[in-house]
């Protein structure tokens, strides 16, 4: 069984930075694709950033140039560095990992709240 634990959310002023972490534990052979999603109140969950095992990355237009997705394979941890935060970035952020364990499967983190004040 694979578990994901997110951390790093919080309250920050506009223009500030946060780094979200998503640590995977369990019997993990590889983290294939990874992604960060967010869901604001009253809105659908949306993709923020994604990366394949080959290193190709995709970002939502709204965060390009401000957010960076990365990974530490040795720690089975993925990150989302968020700079120049805006009030519209306020949401619950979720990590999503495609992991090969006993079998290949898809996992979600529990979510972490990011609040950006004006």
Secondary structure, 3 states (H helix, E strand, C coil): CCEEEEECCEEEECCCCEEEEEEEECCCCEEEEEEEEEECCCCCCEEEEEECCCCCEEECCCCCCCEEEEEEHHHCEEEEEECCCCHHHCEEEEEEEEEECCCEEEEECCCEEEEEEC
